[in-house]
Amino acid sequence: MKPLLILILLPVLIGIVANTLFHAIRSATFAATIGAPIVVYLCFRALDSDGTWSWLAALLVSPLVIAMALVTVLLWFGRSRVRKRGSGSAA
């Protein structure tokens, strides 16, 4: 249950929190990119009482965690807010 919590649910939660705190997508993605590995490392330290997991384990799973957090931010943000071009007669 711990790997599911750390690798799947925690990055999704980080992405949702980053998106609700920062309304701009650039700030939200930056916060999710920086925050996800830090929170995973802190969870490794808190959940592993024996000390068998190290910072290297957090470093090895960080690309997956960052990707999950970024996908959550991008899906939560929705479609791009770029203006659509009008018809050709509006020249």
GROMACS elastic network, one bead per residue, 0.5 to 0.9 nm:
[ bonds ]
;  ai    aj funct       b0    kb
    1     4     6  0.52855   500
    1     5     6  0.62043   500
    1     6     6  0.87661   500
    2     6     6  0.61122   500
    2     7     6  0.84320   500
    2    47     6  0.82902   500
    3     6     6  0.51435   500
    3     7     6  0.57346   500
    3     8     6  0.78896   500
    4     7     6  0.54218   500
    4     8     6  0.54650   500
    4     9     6  0.67072   500
    4    10     6  0.86066   500
    5     8     6  0.58372   500
    5     9     6  0.50258   500
    5    10     6  0.59093   500
    5    11     6  0.88816   500
    6     9     6  0.63306   500
    6    10     6  0.52605   500
    6    11     6  0.73711   500
    6    40     6  0.65614   500
    6    43     6  0.74745   500
    6    44     6  0.83787   500
    6    65     6  0.82622   500
    7    10     6  0.64895   500
    7    11     6  0.67253   500
    7    40     6  0.82972   500
    7    61     6  0.78021   500
    7    62     6  0.89671   500
    7    64     6  0.73645   500
    7    65     6  0.59949   500
    7    68     6  0.82824   500
    8    11     6  0.59469   500
    8    12     6  0.65623   500
    8    13     6  0.89428   500
    8    64     6  0.89392   500
    8    65     6  0.75115   500
    8    68     6  0.71809   500
    9    12     6  0.52411   500
    9    13     6  0.62101   500
    9    14     6  0.86768   500
   10    13     6  0.50536   500
   10    14     6  0.61357   500
   10    15     6  0.86474   500
   10    36     6  0.82150   500
   10    39     6  0.83933   500
   10    40     6  0.78577   500
   10    65     6  0.82821   500
   10    69     6  0.84100   500
   11    15     6  0.61090   500
   11    16     6  0.85966   500
   11    32     6  0.82505   500
   11    36     6  0.62113   500
   11    37     6  0.89910   500
   11    39     6  0.88366   500
   11    40     6  0.84100   500
   11    64     6  0.89727   500
   11    65     6  0.56607   500
   11    66     6  0.71554   500
   11    67     6  0.83785   500
   11    68     6  0.56509   500
   11    70     6  0.84436   500
   11    72     6  0.79694   500
   12    15     6  0.51115   500
   12    16     6  0.62791   500
   12    17     6  0.86621   500
   12    65     6  0.87781   500
   12    68     6  0.63253   500
   12    69     6  0.53952   500
   12    70     6  0.85868   500
   12    71     6  0.83298   500
   12    72     6  0.57188   500
   12    73     6  0.82993   500
   13    16     6  0.51239   500
   13    17     6  0.61329   500
   13    18     6  0.85065   500
   13    69     6  0.77427   500
   13    72     6  0.83671   500
   14    17     6  0.51464   500
   14    18     6  0.60048   500
   14    19     6  0.85036   500
   14    31     6  0.88284   500
   14    32     6  0.63048   500
   14    35     6  0.74015   500
   14    36     6  0.64655   500
   14    39     6  0.84836   500
   14    69     6  0.61375   500
   14    72     6  0.84607   500
   14    73     6  0.87332   500
   15    18     6  0.51175   500
   15    19     6  0.61068   500
   15    20     6  0.86361   500
   15    28     6  0.77641   500
   15    29     6  0.79543   500
   15    31     6  0.85033   500
   15    32     6  0.56908   500
   15    33     6  0.89680   500
   15    36     6  0.83015   500
   15    68     6  0.78990   500
   15    70     6  0.64268   500
   15    71     6  0.78289   500
   15    72     6  0.52007   500
   15    74     6  0.86289   500
   15    76     6  0.82534   500
   16    19     6  0.51637   500
   16    20     6  0.62202   500
   16    21     6  0.86358   500
   16    32     6  0.89204   500
   16    69     6  0.80903   500
   16    72     6  0.66798   500
   16    73     6  0.63686   500
   16    76     6  0.71542   500
   17    20     6  0.51894   500
   17    21     6  0.60909   500
   17    22     6  0.85006   500
   17    28     6  0.87137   500
   17    32     6  0.85188   500
   17    73     6  0.89172   500
   18    21     6  0.52399   500
   18    22     6  0.59916   500
   18    23     6  0.85736   500
   18    27     6  0.81993   500
   18    28     6  0.50380   500
   18    29     6  0.74339   500
   18    30     6  0.86975   500
   18    31     6  0.60025   500
   18    32     6  0.58441   500
   18    35     6  0.86164   500
   18    69     6  0.88836   500
   18    73     6  0.73697   500
   19    22     6  0.53182   500
   19    23     6  0.61115   500
   19    24     6  0.79143   500
   19    25     6  0.73612   500
   19    27     6  0.84105   500
   19    28     6  0.51165   500
   19    29     6  0.78614   500
   19    31     6  0.86860   500
   19    32     6  0.83548   500
   19    72     6  0.87381   500
   19    73     6  0.58999   500
   19    74     6  0.88311   500
   19    76     6  0.73294   500
   19    77     6  0.73001   500
   20    23     6  0.63847   500
   20    28     6  0.81716   500
   21    28     6  0.75341   500
   22    25     6  0.73409   500
   22    26     6  0.86108   500
   22    27     6  0.59199   500
   22    28     6  0.52013   500
   22    29     6  0.89875   500
   22    31     6  0.83162   500
   23    26     6  0.87600   500
   23    27     6  0.75514   500
   23    28     6  0.69397   500
   23    77     6  0.86852   500
   24    27     6  0.55066   500
   24    28     6  0.62393   500
   24    29     6  0.87174   500
   25    29     6  0.60041   500
   25    30     6  0.84302   500
   25    73     6  0.77162   500
   25    74     6  0.77616   500
   25    77     6  0.71350   500
   26    29     6  0.53511   500
   26    30     6  0.61754   500
   26    31     6  0.86265   500
   27    30     6  0.51039   500
   27    31     6  0.60773   500
   27    32     6  0.85460   500
   28    31     6  0.51281   500
   28    32     6  0.61036   500
   28    33     6  0.85214   500
   28    70     6  0.86783   500
   28    73     6  0.69178   500
   29    32     6  0.50469   500
   29    33     6  0.59911   500
   29    34     6  0.85771   500
   29    69     6  0.81666   500
   29    70     6  0.60171   500
   29    73     6  0.65049   500
   29    74     6  0.79726   500
   30    33     6  0.50851   500
   30    34     6  0.61935   500
   30    35     6  0.82819   500
   30    70     6  0.88600   500
   31    34     6  0.53064   500
   31    35     6  0.56177   500
   31    36     6  0.81315   500
   32    35     6  0.50856   500
   32    36     6  0.56361   500
   32    37     6  0.88282   500
   32    66     6  0.70849   500
   32    69     6  0.58449   500
   32    70     6  0.63930   500
   32    73     6  0.77200   500
   33    36     6  0.58536   500
   33    37     6  0.75156   500
   33    65     6  0.88153   500
   33    66     6  0.55415   500
   33    67     6  0.82422   500
   33    69     6  0.72162   500
   33    70     6  0.69431   500
   34    37     6  0.65398   500
   34    38     6  0.69568   500
   34    66     6  0.82076   500
   35    38     6  0.52646   500
   35    39     6  0.60582   500
   35    40     6  0.85593   500
   35    66     6  0.86323   500
   36    39     6  0.53290   500
   36    40     6  0.61786   500
   36    41     6  0.86475   500
   36    62     6  0.75426   500
   36    65     6  0.63288   500
   36    66     6  0.58589   500
   36    69     6  0.68515   500
   37    40     6  0.50399   500
   37    41     6  0.60870   500
   37    42     6  0.85857   500
   37    58     6  0.68781   500
   37    59     6  0.74600   500
   37    61     6  0.83599   500
   37    62     6  0.53723   500
   37    63     6  0.83844   500
   37    65     6  0.68751   500
   37    66     6  0.69248   500
   38    41     6  0.51648   500
   38    42     6  0.62552   500
   38    43     6  0.86428   500
   38    58     6  0.85378   500
   38    62     6  0.89990   500
   39    42     6  0.50244   500
   39    43     6  0.61022   500
   39    44     6  0.85697   500
   40    44     6  0.61291   500
   40    45     6  0.86193   500
   40    58     6  0.64364   500
   40    61     6  0.87737   500
   40    62     6  0.77996   500
   40    65     6  0.79814   500
   41    44     6  0.50308   500
   41    45     6  0.62799   500
   41    46     6  0.86543   500
   41    54     6  0.84110   500
   41    55     6  0.65587   500
   41    57     6  0.83884   500
   41    58     6  0.53679   500
   41    59     6  0.81908   500
   41    62     6  0.89672   500
   42    45     6  0.50668   500
   42    46     6  0.61226   500
   42    47     6  0.85539   500
   43    47     6  0.58127   500
   43    48     6  0.80961   500
   44    47     6  0.54139   500
   44    48     6  0.57499   500
   44    53     6  0.67642   500
   44    54     6  0.76897   500
   44    55     6  0.82392   500
   44    57     6  0.84818   500
   44    58     6  0.73120   500
   45    48     6  0.55843   500
   45    49     6  0.75000   500
   45    51     6  0.76045   500
   45    53     6  0.76863   500
   45    54     6  0.78423   500
   45    55     6  0.86080   500
   46    49     6  0.69859   500
   48    51     6  0.57236   500
   48    52     6  0.69530   500
   48    53     6  0.66974   500
   49    52     6  0.80956   500
   50    53     6  0.81490   500
   51    54     6  0.70367   500
   53    56     6  0.77570   500
   53    57     6  0.61423   500
   53    58     6  0.81919   500
   54    57     6  0.55528   500
   54    58     6  0.70382   500
   54    59     6  0.89547   500
   55    58     6  0.51205   500
   55    59     6  0.62040   500
   55    60     6  0.87107   500
   56    60     6  0.61435   500
   56    61     6  0.87725   500
   57    60     6  0.51139   500
   57    61     6  0.64043   500
   57    62     6  0.84866   500
   58    61     6  0.54109   500
   58    62     6  0.58800   500
   59    62     6  0.51613   500
   59    63     6  0.79354   500
   60    63     6  0.72181   500
   60    64     6  0.86078   500
   61    64     6  0.56221   500
   61    65     6  0.63958   500
   61    66     6  0.87760   500
   62    66     6  0.58896   500
   62    67     6  0.83891   500
   63    66     6  0.51160   500
   63    67     6  0.60471   500
   63    68     6  0.85884   500
   64    67     6  0.51323   500
   64    68     6  0.62046   500
   64    69     6  0.86656   500
   65    68     6  0.51856   500
   65    69     6  0.62255   500
   65    70     6  0.86351   500
   66    69     6  0.51447   500
   66    70     6  0.60965   500
   66    71     6  0.85433   500
   67    70     6  0.51451   500
   67    71     6  0.60562   500
   67    72     6  0.85107   500
   68    71     6  0.52137   500
   68    72     6  0.61949   500
   68    73     6  0.87236   500
   69    72     6  0.51429   500
   69    73     6  0.63076   500
   69    74     6  0.87495   500
   70    73     6  0.50351   500
   70    74     6  0.61376   500
   70    75     6  0.84966   500
   71    74     6  0.51147   500
   71    75     6  0.59815   500
   71    76     6  0.83144   500
   72    75     6  0.51773   500
   72    76     6  0.58416   500
   72    77     6  0.83570   500
   73    76     6  0.51130   500
   73    77     6  0.59780   500
   73    78     6  0.86017   500
   74    77     6  0.51427   500
   74    78     6  0.63314   500
   74    79     6  0.82398   500
   75    78     6  0.51886   500
   75    79     6  0.79134   500
   77    80     6  0.79955   500
   78    81     6  0.85335   500
   79    82     6  0.87340   500
   80    83     6  0.87893   500
   81    84     6  0.88859   500
   83    86     6  0.89658   500
   85    88     6  0.86551   500
   86    89     6  0.80990   500
   86    90     6  0.67224   500
   87    90     6  0.60691   500
   87    91     6  0.86468   500
   88    91     6  0.65540   500
